């Protein structure tokens, strides 16, 4: 009988597969993982505490940096909560522009995940394809708001800038292109034997486990739970449009890949529908120059690319929140990692960790 000794390994906080500053303390017995302890906090910036000394408009740029590949959705979470507390009415065109930018940002975010995930598994070509198409979205955002990553685009009551001349036509051209391009991605990735062997049948968990860990987004839907806040707790104008909620069958890492690819297709479908009905009109509602939110509290959850992004605001009637708390989906989704890795071969660690799709800015706050 082969005798082995347990060994402690450090993965990170500068490991390329952790995509940031996540540290994993791993106890292994031979090649089998016995225990994993995620160590977080390296990127903690105290965003929620800082918000107590900021006006509601000043908070918006800070939300960009919580999830830096899906900043539009983070913008929306805080302005939506503020608008609900104030009872504001948002112009239709502003809501449509918000939906277009949030869904394009979802596509861009999933493209980052597909590209970097395949890169972690040793495939270079998909990364180049994904970032090439993501670049088109970033260029569209740059035309709209002058930024490529941290947009500061949403405002309480609407949006900061209207779409420039010809911008909506460019969005439509991209949607038509990307809907056809998805077939190229499937040809390149979905049938690749090495990719299938690295992802099939690993990182599996049940619906009950997902719910007990409060997982959301793709990490919940992969277990077969059709839960999407855009439909089940509808916000903005999502209730006006038709789209499907993709779900998984086996709950493994391969399912997560297919599910996110389907989500890209559904986001493109939403954008196409919005482009068909958007009309000229105001982009800002009637908002006082100094925002004083009535006393009270409100929680709203929105469907970010990583799951339920929540914003809880407590107001004491002044121009700054008394307390602000974010429900960061990456923080909750990370919690299941020790259970997923226990008993797995260490060679599967990168594939399982990457499948969760964690943004460290969200984890640390």
Secondary structure, DSSP 8 states (H G I E B T S, - for coil): -----EEEEEE-SS-GGGSSS-EEEEEEETTEEEEEEEE--TT---HHHHGGGSBHHHHHHHHHTTSTTSHHHHHHHHHHHHHHHHT----HHHHHHHHHHHHHHHHHHHHHHHHHHHHHTT--HHHHHHHHHHHHHHHHHHHHHS-SS----EETTEESS---TTHHHHHHHHHHHHHHHHHHHIIIIIT-HHHHHHHTT-S---HHHHHHTT--THHHHTTT----HHHHT--TTGGGS-------SS-SHHHHHHHHHHHHHHHHHHHHHHHTT--S--SB----SS----SEEEEEEEEETTEEEEEEEEE-SSSB-SEEEEE-HHHHHHTTHHHHHTT-BGGGHHHHHHHH---HHHHH-
